[in-house]
Amino acid sequence: MLKVVSKIPQGKTMSYAEVARAAGSPKAYRAVGNIMHNNPDPARVPCHRVVKSDGSAGGFASGTKKKIALLKKEGVIKTK
């Protein structure tokens, strides 16, 4: 799953379910969340690019506000 997330380009996101499917374990979306929360290398594995299926940010070890700020900086979330 870390390999899948490491390939998400800047400005793009994938849902937890999409990451699980791409990793070959379609029912492991909750595991994706746990793995992202314990991400050993955020510089190489951009876990902030993994969002909920409804498009909302979801959780983040450094806090949801930080995740949203990173996604805004990358242009994923448009500012008004």
N, CA, C and O atoms as a DFTB+ gen file, in Angstrom:
320 C
 N C O
     1  1       0.822      -1.191       0.000
     2  2       0.000       0.000       0.000
     3  2       0.865       1.254       0.000
     4  3       0.510       2.258      -0.617
     5  1       1.995       1.196       0.689
     6  2       2.900       2.337       0.687
     7  2       3.414       2.615      -0.729
     8  3       3.594       3.769      -1.118
     9  1       3.645       1.556      -1.483
    10  2       4.132       1.710      -2.854
    11  2       3.082       2.421      -3.716
    12  3       3.421       3.289      -4.522
    13  1       1.821       2.054      -3.544
    14  2       0.733       2.691      -4.308
    15  2       0.664       4.171      -3.965
    16  3       0.596       5.013      -4.861
    17  1       0.682       4.495      -2.685
    18  2       0.561       5.887      -2.253
    19  2       1.774       6.704      -2.693
    20  3       1.645       7.882      -3.026
    21  1       2.939       6.085      -2.693
    22  2       4.142       6.824      -3.098
    23  2       4.079       7.270      -4.556
    24  3       4.828       8.158      -4.962
    25  1       3.202       6.671      -5.339
    26  2       3.071       7.012      -6.758
    27  2       1.956       8.021      -7.048
    28  3       1.756       8.393      -8.204
    29  1       1.229       8.468      -6.023
    30  2       0.186       9.473      -6.245
    31  2       0.881      10.802      -6.528
    32  3       1.616      11.304      -5.677
    33  1       0.661      11.382      -7.715
    34  2       1.363      12.624      -8.053
    35  2       0.807      13.828      -7.300
    36  3      -0.334      13.823      -6.838
    37  1       1.630      14.845      -7.190
    38  2       1.209      16.090      -6.566
    39  2      -0.001      16.631      -7.306
    40  3      -0.047      16.614      -8.536
    41  1      -0.975      17.111      -6.552
    42  2      -2.195      17.652      -7.148
    43  2      -3.276      16.619      -7.390
    44  3      -4.352      16.959      -7.882
    45  1      -3.012      15.365      -7.055
    46  2      -3.987      14.281      -7.229
    47  2      -4.209      13.596      -5.882
    48  3      -3.383      13.693      -4.974
    49  1      -5.338      12.905      -5.775
    50  2      -5.622      12.124      -4.572
    51  2      -6.171      10.759      -4.978
    52  3      -6.559      10.541      -6.126
    53  1      -6.191       9.866      -4.025
    54  2      -6.869       8.571      -4.152
    55  2      -7.622       8.350      -2.847
    56  3      -7.203       8.822      -1.790
    57  1      -8.722       7.637      -2.927
    58  2      -9.441       7.314      -1.701
    59  2      -8.779       6.106      -1.039
    60  3      -8.008       5.380      -1.667
    61  1      -9.094       5.909       0.226
    62  2      -8.580       4.744       0.947
    63  2      -8.970       3.463       0.208
    64  3      -8.168       2.535       0.099
    65  1     -10.211       3.416      -0.301
    66  2     -10.688       2.238      -1.028
    67  2      -9.934       2.050      -2.341
    68  3      -9.611       0.921      -2.712
    69  1      -9.653       3.139      -3.042
    70  2      -8.899       3.040      -4.294
    71  2      -7.483       2.524      -4.056
    72  3      -6.969       1.721      -4.835
    73  1      -6.861       2.986      -2.980
    74  2      -5.521       2.500      -2.640
    75  2      -5.572       1.013      -2.341
    76  3      -4.721       0.255      -2.807
    77  1      -6.569       0.588      -1.560
    78  2      -6.707      -0.830      -1.223
    79  2      -6.880      -1.677      -2.485
    80  3      -6.241      -2.719      -2.628
    81  1      -7.744      -1.227      -3.400
    82  2      -7.941      -1.968      -4.658
    83  2      -6.657      -2.022      -5.479
    84  3      -6.295      -3.078      -5.997
    85  1      -5.974      -0.900      -5.598
    86  2      -4.739      -0.847      -6.388
    87  2      -3.644      -1.730      -5.786
    88  3      -2.768      -2.220      -6.499
    89  1      -3.703      -1.924      -4.478
    90  2      -2.715      -2.772      -3.800
    91  2      -3.111      -4.245      -3.852
    92  3      -2.362      -5.107      -3.391
    93  1      -4.284      -4.535      -4.413
    94  2      -4.724      -5.920      -4.550
    95  2      -5.517      -6.464      -3.375
    96  3      -5.748      -7.669      -3.280
    97  1      -5.937      -5.570      -2.473
    98  2      -6.730      -5.978      -1.310
    99  2      -7.940      -5.062      -1.180
   100  3      -7.962      -4.193      -0.308
   101  1      -8.950      -5.242      -2.033
   102  2     -10.061      -4.287      -2.101
   103  2     -10.841      -4.071      -0.806
   104  3     -11.477      -3.029      -0.648
   105  1     -10.811      -5.000       0.097
   106  2     -11.557      -4.825       1.351
   107  2     -10.690      -4.245       2.474
   108  3     -11.159      -4.114       3.604
   109  1      -9.448      -3.902       2.181
   110  2      -8.506      -3.459       3.210
   111  2      -8.435      -1.940       3.346
   112  3      -7.395      -1.409       3.734
   113  1      -9.516      -1.236       3.035
   114  2      -9.479       0.224       3.088
   115  2      -9.235       0.755       4.492
   116  3      -8.606       1.802       4.651
   117  1      -9.720       0.056       5.513
   118  2      -9.447       0.499       6.888
   119  2      -7.980       0.298       7.230
   120  3      -7.388       1.101       7.951
   121  1      -7.399      -0.766       6.717
   122  2      -5.971      -1.009       6.929
   123  2      -5.142       0.102       6.281
   124  3      -4.105       0.498       6.813
   125  1      -5.600       0.600       5.140
   126  2      -4.897       1.706       4.476
   127  2      -4.824       2.893       5.433
   128  3      -3.769       3.510       5.578
   129  1      -5.925       3.208       6.077
   130  2      -5.941       4.316       7.038
   131  2      -4.948       4.104       8.165
   132  3      -4.233       5.031       8.547
   133  1      -4.895       2.894       8.701
   134  2      -3.958       2.602       9.785
   135  2      -2.516       2.696       9.308
   136  3      -1.655       3.219      10.016
   137  1      -2.256       2.195       8.122
   138  2      -0.902       2.252       7.574
   139  2      -0.490       3.701       7.320
   140  3       0.642       4.088       7.610
   141  1      -1.399       4.490       6.783
   142  2      -1.080       5.896       6.524
   143  2      -0.839       6.656       7.822
   144  3       0.022       7.534       7.879
   145  1      -1.594       6.323       8.859
   146  2      -1.426       6.991      10.157
   147  2      -0.032       6.715      10.730
   148  3       0.536       7.557      11.425
   149  1       0.503       5.550      10.440
   150  2       1.821       5.160      10.939
   151  2       2.889       5.231       9.854
   152  3       3.898       4.529       9.922
   153  1       2.668       6.070       8.867
   154  2       3.571       6.221       7.730
   155  2       5.004       6.483       8.216
   156  3       5.257       7.490       8.878
   157  1       5.937       5.586       7.892
   158  2       7.306       5.755       8.371
   159  2       8.114       6.807       7.599
   160  3       9.163       7.239       8.078
   161  1       7.656       7.219       6.437
   162  2       8.440       8.135       5.606
   163  2       7.538       9.085       4.818
   164  3       7.360       8.908       3.612
   165  1       6.962      10.099       5.493
   166  2       6.040      11.019       4.811
   167  2       6.665      11.775       3.638
   168  3       5.946      12.220       2.743
   169  1       7.970      11.924       3.628
   170  2       8.619      12.616       2.516
   171  2       8.531      11.802       1.225
   172  3       8.450      12.369       0.136
   173  1       8.548      10.481       1.346
   174  2       8.487       9.613       0.161
   175  2       7.098       9.042      -0.075
   176  3       6.763       8.663      -1.197
   177  1       6.288       8.979       0.978
   178  2       4.930       8.420       0.877
   179  2       3.949       9.520       1.282
   180  3       3.699       9.713       2.471
   181  1       3.393      10.240       0.310
   182  2       2.541      11.401       0.598
   183  2       1.146      11.000       1.089
   184  3       0.162      11.094       0.355
   185  1       1.087      10.556       2.329
   186  2      -0.172      10.040       2.865
   187  2      -1.273      11.097       2.910
   188  3      -2.451      10.750       2.995
   189  1      -0.909      12.385       2.856
   190  2      -1.943      13.426       2.858
   191  2      -2.774      13.391       1.581
   192  3      -3.829      14.022       1.522
   193  1      -2.324      12.673       0.566
   194  2      -3.054      12.573      -0.700
   195  2      -4.094      11.455      -0.698
   196  3      -4.751      11.218      -1.712
   197  1      -4.244      10.776       0.418
   198  2      -5.267       9.728       0.543
   199  2      -6.438      10.326       1.308
   200  3      -6.291      10.790       2.439
   201  1      -7.607      10.307       0.665
   202  2      -8.801      10.947       1.219
   203  2      -9.951       9.937       1.312
   204  3      -9.854       8.810       0.827
   205  1     -11.021      10.369       1.938
   206  2     -12.205       9.511       2.050
   207  2     -12.900       9.391       0.691
   208  3     -12.701      10.229      -0.190
   209  1     -13.695       8.371       0.532
   210  2     -14.395       8.127      -0.739
   211  2     -15.329       9.261      -1.126
   212  3     -15.590       9.467      -2.311
   213  1     -15.833       9.995      -0.151
   214  2     -16.730      11.114      -0.463
   215  2     -15.963      12.387      -0.820
   216  3     -16.568      13.428      -1.076
   217  1     -14.630      12.302      -0.837
   218  2     -13.806      13.443      -1.198
   219  2     -13.352      14.295      -0.029
   220  3     -12.503      15.170      -0.193
   221  1     -13.913      14.048       1.160
   222  2     -13.471      14.821       2.314
   223  2     -12.091      14.340       2.762
   224  3     -11.650      13.252       2.394
   225  1     -11.431      15.155       3.546
   226  2     -10.024      14.917       3.881
   227  2      -9.767      13.612       4.626
   228  3      -8.818      12.897       4.304
   229  1     -10.578      13.300       5.591
   230  2     -10.270      12.128       6.413
   231  2      -9.226      12.478       7.446
   232  3      -8.904      13.651       7.631
   233  1      -8.695      11.480       8.119
   234  2      -7.745      11.716       9.193
   235  2      -6.339      11.968       8.698
   236  3      -6.019      11.767       7.527
   237  1      -5.499      12.420       9.635
   238  2      -4.094      12.700       9.326
   239  2      -3.358      12.754      10.653
   240  3      -3.828      13.381      11.602
   241  1      -2.215      12.106      10.723
   242  2      -1.463      12.036      11.978
   243  2      -1.101      13.426      12.506
   244  3      -1.051      13.632      13.718
   245  1      -0.848      14.373      11.609
   246  2      -0.494      15.744      12.018
   247  2      -1.712      16.645      12.159
   248  3      -1.568      17.849      12.373
   249  1      -2.899      16.085      12.044
   250  2      -4.138      16.840      12.183
   251  2      -4.786      17.144      10.840
   252  3      -4.105      17.375       9.841
   253  1      -6.094      17.139      10.837
   254  2      -6.858      17.355       9.608
   255  2      -6.604      18.737       9.009
   256  3      -6.566      18.877       7.787
   257  1      -6.429      19.763       9.851
   258  2      -6.161      21.111       9.334
   259  2      -4.867      21.130       8.529
   260  3      -4.795      21.780       7.486
   261  1      -3.853      20.430       9.001
   262  2      -2.571      20.358       8.286
   263  2      -2.753      19.631       6.954
   264  3      -2.189      20.044       5.940
   265  1      -3.540      18.550       6.952
   266  2      -3.796      17.803       5.722
   267  2      -4.497      18.689       4.699
   268  3      -4.113      18.714       3.530
   269  1      -5.504      19.403       5.126
   270  2      -6.241      20.294       4.235
   271  2      -5.323      21.386       3.706
   272  3      -5.399      21.737       2.529
   273  1      -4.454      21.929       4.560
   274  2      -3.510      22.964       4.121
   275  2      -2.560      22.411       3.051
   276  3      -2.269      23.101       2.074
   277  1      -2.078      21.185       3.224
   278  2      -1.194      20.568       2.230
   279  2      -1.926      20.358       0.901
   280  3      -1.371      20.608      -0.169
   281  1      -3.168      19.899       0.983
   282  2      -3.954      19.672      -0.240
   283  2      -4.274      20.996      -0.934
   284  3      -4.300      21.054      -2.164
   285  1      -4.515      22.059      -0.166
   286  2      -4.741      23.376      -0.764
   287  2      -3.478      23.860      -1.455
   288  3      -3.535      24.403      -2.559
   289  1      -2.345      23.664      -0.810
   290  2      -1.059      24.098      -1.368
   291  2      -0.781      23.397      -2.701
   292  3      -0.191      23.987      -3.607
   293  1      -1.207      22.143      -2.815
   294  2      -1.008      21.368      -4.033
   295  2      -2.093      21.612      -5.077
   296  3      -2.024      21.075      -6.183
   297  1      -3.093      22.419      -4.731
   298  2      -4.153      22.740      -5.677
   299  2      -5.274      21.712      -5.751
   300  3      -6.129      21.785      -6.633
   301  1      -5.273      20.761      -4.833
   302  2      -6.329      19.743      -4.826
   303  2      -7.626      20.340      -4.309
   304  3      -8.702      20.061      -4.836
   305  1      -7.518      21.161      -3.280
   306  2      -8.665      21.851      -2.704
   307  2      -8.540      23.308      -3.108
   308  3      -7.534      23.957      -2.821
   309  1      -9.545      23.808      -3.763
   310  2      -9.530      25.193      -4.231
   311  2      -9.898      26.127      -3.089
   312  3     -10.831      25.855      -2.333
   313  1      -9.175      27.211      -2.966
   314  2      -9.508      28.205      -1.958
   315  2     -10.433      29.234      -2.573
   316  3     -10.387      29.490      -3.777
   317  1     -11.261      29.811      -1.752
   318  2     -12.251      30.785      -2.228
   319  2     -11.715      32.181      -2.083
   320  3     -12.400      33.143      -2.429
